[in-house]
Amino acid sequence: MGKNLYITTAIPYVNGTPHIGNALDYLIADIWTRYQRQNGREVRFQVGTDEHGNKIAAKAEAAGLTPQAYTDSMYPNFEILMQKVGASYTDFIRTTDPHHIGAVQYIWQQLEPYIYKGSYEGWYCVGCEAFVTDKEAAENNGICPDHNQAYQRLSEENYYLKTSEFTDQIREAIEKNKMRIVPEFRKKEFLELIKDGLQDVSISRPAKHLSWGVPVPGDPSQVMYVWIDALANYITVLGYPDRPEWKDYWPADVQVIGKDILRFHAGIWPAMLLGLGLPLPKKLLVHGFIDSGGQKMSKTVGNVIDPNEIIDGYGLDAFRYYFSRHIPTLDDGDFTWEKFENAYNNELGNDLGNVVQRVASMITRYQAGVIGDARQTEHDTKKYHDAMNDLEFNKAVDEVWISVRALNQYIENVKPWEVAKRRDTDPEAEGHLSDILGHCVGVLLQIGDLLVPFLPDAAAAIHATFETGVVVPQGSVLFPKVYQHTPDPRVSKTE
């Protein structure tokens, strides 16, 4: 792995407010970024917003705004969430940026050998801004399952990208892991999907049907359809084609996407790159969806979880902890307030917060705050690093918690408070106590190191408390008990 690394996240559409899936993208990419930086690498980390298309134009019109003014008012919602999640990104792109628009028109021109004009008739979902096959329309009884609205029958002349021409190269890249799809079962799903070859894809719409977008070079009657415009952001944000530094970071090491957009990122995007003569990304990390209590989150059911509410109510680290440990990085997961508060109070509060406080207060009480020889006890961290490299971040946090629980158990077993009582009568007790507490601090500092990618605030607090050789009180406990959504179990039901 080189010194310069690049990670990307999918750019969400700005016609709504950010949801938990967006927050998950930013969190996963940020964990990887912090881990790589901690290991001395330079990382560029891209985020951004997708700002063209009919839905934007319609929303803008309803609000009495121009499409540009509407997107200017909407994109900060995503920027605020990225910052709230703690995403340490380096590059923010909007598809309305002038550099991006110019670069996309250049990309179109480079792809012209693979572009042809054809007429299209088919079923179209306005909500998805996508055409579906006759078979898909029939299976869904003519109604889009995601948007609960009928497909429209459209006939129009469009430009097409000869994606089919790249089928063999793309299939080989995926099979041989030159472009690795993680997890493996998603790779198999995608290879199954393209077993009969990739379909050519419509990459423009008539301007009369799609006004808000990037004009097709040399044909003002057509506007670029979402694919070339949105997918190109991953290279245009680096400065492609005119700023040479883009070459220092492309190909991306990891592209973080949700499972619903895998087919675009594993099919259309590689075809574009091959057509441009550019290398394919090294890995596509495909995460799942987050349900709520076993049900799909939906506004109609009223079970949508707002990431802002979690972070505002419990703090950044609590959010990052639950979604990195209790939501599998590479599969679907589930959130309920009860599960979340249990994890917060028991695992963060009792397991981690409590042990930090206990060790600090024992050193303060028994040794006037002076930490003896805090040997950085090298617990074997191979499983942690293997999990990080396999992009299974939930398993890496599990490894950290094994150390946290083992330290709690060690303190219960050796009972430093009893050793402290013997200091008047036993000449060896003082040294023994110092060794015990030094060992505890060594373990905590290592836990702090391992938590840097996951819980940046808690990791910093652990280091600040113990790393100077004298306990530095932090003024508050790490994870104070909170019962906002579930009753406090200490209050009896009969009171």
Beta strands, then each sheet from edge to edge (+ up, - down):
strand 1: 4-9
strand 2: 42-49
strand 3: 91-94
strand 4: 115-125
strand 5: 130-132
strand 6: 143-144
strand 7: 149-150
strand 8: 152-161
strand 9: 180-182
strand 10: 201-202
strand 11: 204-206
strand 12: 215-216
strand 13: 219-224
strand 14: 254-258
strand 15: 283-287
strand 16: 290-292
strand 17: 295-296
strand 18: 333-335
sheet 1: 3+ 2+ 1+ 14+ 15+ 9+
sheet 2: 5+ 4- 8+ 10-
sheet 3: 6+ 7-
sheet 4: 11+ 13- 12+
sheet 5: 17+ 16- 18-
end
